[in-house]
């Protein structure tokens, strides 16, 4: 495929590409996104899926030559999807960690009970007890969020969705018990109640964070760009992936 670029006066540039072609599945494209997340304003992504149809990879291997021609002729538009920004602040003055997610970020206990205070725009909302929480992007709502009973959101909606993992609800402990959707410019803060060590995931990356003071989720001020060469509506992808192909 790289050899075909030479026929159309295109160059392979792994450092500063205008278009990144991901060959594999959605997981491969997630990895490509994180590799080039430092230049999201300059790079667009397109996926060739080698297995089942993906939400991010919508070209088949036998269409690769057609795709190269489209790229060479510049016949595409750029479609932007919202991203999730996760900021982890620590005790003892340690520098905060900042992550971008294309699908979701999850937080779980490192071993003990998972108990956090949920703050919405600096106002206390609830004290959550359970297995963990998942915050997803609109496009990520079709992934782990869906298995947790979350709603599916169209990627044109600039928002994020919080879903619970096995919350504890009884006479003493109460949570909202349903997914929450937050618009752009809203901030969700999670503050540890007892244990300050958490297993935090961002897409396919999972890291143990110790001495956490708080975690802040918000819609990122940058977006991912996809090179769109043909119409493939989001709801058709949902239909083909979960109902019938």
C-alpha angles and dihedrals in degrees: 000000000000089000090058091062090069091063090061099042094255125138132216107240117174095176103052110009125174091207128024115204112204116200115196126038139313090291090058091051091049089056091048090050092054092046092056101029089116090069105037092136091059103036132068125195134219128178134215110197120213096188132022121354111280133205091237101027110061104155124088124223092247088059095057095105091051090050092052090052091050091051092048092051092046091234100154143091128221117243118194126213125192120249134208123241117208120189121187117198121195139206121250095040097287112161114263123251119230125198137179121214129196094189113015151312122229131193126201137164118271089231114313130072115311109233124159137159111237114216122190114198089340092307119116111246107170146329106245123209121180143078097310148290134266126206114192140185119237092260090043092058088086090062128054091341091064093053088054092055097260124150124258114246129198111244091234088071111091099218146100131230129218118205130181129237111215098321120202112240123175139118091298104035124047133176131175090258096208138080117274124213118205124195127224115293093028117120128209117197125192116201121190116239100193118341112053098190116094140175104228123187129196110191104304095347118094122183134175109234119196130201093016116184097184143333121222125200124193140150105272120244090229128064137203117248122218122196104231116198099169140013116276108157118217094235091053088055089052091049094047094046101044108019110029139325 
